[in-house]
């Protein structure tokens, strides 16, 4: 988890350990969607566009890569590339980016279609017409950064508070009526309430948490697997 039960409780989240854990998991899901980062190591498959130079930028911090498979429009699936066909860089190393660098200038005479006389790896990928590759491996941070720990604890408490409005909130909200025992007896039709469309990952739901996580925002490509 991105934070411990005790840390979430210190931030104001209440309930049994399983209940607090559920709020932590909900907060972590929001944070992952907002930042497009994975803050714990996780095995997954991601997809990236292949640039003319053979660079494939990846949407998560790379820990290791186990497979690189071209995405083709043909009836036959392209096989995974051998490790000699690419190199991997990770933002875990200062100055590097999370990417797979396809060895377009290289070749392997033992791989059909990638022989030196067939144009090497560039000729093989061009022959497949692959503009994207699927990359399988382990992605994410080795350990959760302290700021993310704090943000998760605060967001868990925030989400819990949003889900359980106080009696004062219920009294002030014209959409709700409550009897003497505090039970809601009327809910305004949702069609009568004004709505404002919000992008799915535009915010965690808290401007305070958004500010804490600003340095971790990243623009990635679509995920094929994992979270």
N, C-alpha and C positions, 0 to 999 in steps of 0.2 A: 504493500500500500504506500501511497505517497506521504502519509503521516500516520502516527500511532493513535490509538484510541485515547490515550492520555493527553496527547497534544490537541486533539479535536475537542476534548472535554475542557481543557484549559482555555480554549478559544470560545467556549460557550455552548458547545453541542452537548445535549443531555440524553439520558436514556441508558438502557442496558448496553453491554459491549456489542452484541450483534446489531442493535439499532444504530449505535454510533458508527459501527463499521459500514453499515449500509449507506449512511450519509457521506462517509469518507469516499466510498466507491463512486457515489453519484457525483461528488465534487471532482474526483480524479477524472471521471469521464468528461465533465465539462471542461476541465483544464486541458486535457488532451485534444479535444475538439477545437478549442480556442487557439492554442499555441501550435497545433499540428506537430507536436513533439511527443515522444514517448520517454518518460522519466524513469523507467525501470527497464532492464534488458528483457526483450521479448522477441521470440521467433516469429517472423512474418514474411509475407511476400509483397513487394511494392513494384510499381511500374514507373518507368521514366522514359522521356523522349530522348532519342539519339540525335545529337547535333551533327552537322557535317564533319566536325573534327573528331567524332567518336566519343564525346563527353556525355555522360548520363548523370545528371544531378538527381539526388535522391532526397525524399521528404523526411527522412529520419536520420538521427545520428547513427553511423555505421559502427558496429562492433566486429562483425565478421560476415563474409559473403560465402554461401555454399553453392549457389547456382545462378547463372545468368543465361536466360533463355530468350531469344528473339521472338517478338510477337509478329506473326505473319498473317496475311489474308488468304494464304493458300489452304488447300484441303489437308495437306500434311503438316503436322506440327514440326517446327524446327527443333533440333536437339539442343540440349544445354551446351554452352561453350566450355571448352576446357579452361582451366585456370591460367594457362599460358596465353589465352586470348585477351586478357584484361588485367588491369591492376586496380586496386581499391585504395581510396583515400578517405579519411575520417576527420570531422571537425573536432574530434577528441584530441587531435594534434594541432597545436596553435599554428594558424596560418593556412591550414588545409580546409577543404570543403568535403562534404559527404557526397561521394561520387564513385561511379565505375568508369574507368577510362579504357575504352575498347582499343586494342592494339591494331589500329587500322593499317599501320605501316608494316606490321609483321606478317608472318605466314607460318604454316606447319605442313610440310609435305606428307605427313601421315594422316591428315584430316582431308577427306574428300571435299573439294570445293575451296579449300583454304590453301592449296598448294601455291608455291611461289609463281608458277607459270599460269595460275588462274587468278592472280591478283591478291592472293593472301586473304587475310581476314576481311579486308574491305570488299574484295570481290565476292566472298561468301555472303556477307550481309547484304550487299547490293543485289545479289542473286535472289535472296529471300524477299527482298523488298521490305526489310524490317525497319520501321521508323521508331519502334519502341522495343524495350526489353523488360522482361520480368526478372526481378532480382530477389532471390530468397536468401535469408540469413538471419542474423541476430542484430537487432537495432535497439537504440535507446541509451540512456545514461547509465553508467556503472552504479551510481548512487543518486538518490533524489537530492537536488540542490536545496540548500537551506531556505531560500526564498520560496521555492515551490512547496516545501513542507509547510511553511507558514501560510501560504496562500490556500493550500488544501484544507488546513485546519479551520481557517476563517470562513472559507466557502462552505464547508460542511455545516458549520453553525448557521451561516446565512441561509442556506437552502432549507434547513430545518425550521428556521424562524418564518420563512416565507410560506411553508406548508402548514403552519399552525398559527394563524392570526390571533391576536389577543382579543379579549372581549371588547376593548375600546375600539379596535379596528373594525370589528363586526358592527358596533353601534354607529360608527361614522360612515360605514360603507352603505350607500343607498341601495345596493344590489342585494343586501341581506336583511332579513328580519329574524330576530331571536326571541324565544319565549323567556319566561322568568327563570328557567333552568339553563339558559344559554344555548338551547337547541335551535338551529336554523330551521325556520318554517317556510321561508320563501326565498327563491333565487331568481333574480331578474333574468329574463330571456337573453341569451348571449347575443342574439341578433340585434338587440336594442343597445348593446354596449359598443362604444367606439373601439376600434382595433387599429393597431399600428403594426404593419408587417415588419419583422426583424429577421435579418439573415441568420441562418442556422448557427454559424460560429462567429457572429459579429462581436459577441461578448460572453463572459462567463455568467452574466447576470448581476455582477457587482462591479461598479467602476473602481472601487478600492482594489479588488482582486485583479482587474484588468491592468491597473497601473503597476502592481507588483510584478506581473508577468510580462510586461512590455518588452523586456530584453530577450525574452524567449520566443517571441513570435517568429514564425517562419512561413514562407509561401512554398508549399510543396505540390507534388503531383498526386494524382489519384492513387488511392490504396486498392490493391486487389485482395489483400488478406490481412489478418491481424486487426488492430484497432486504429 
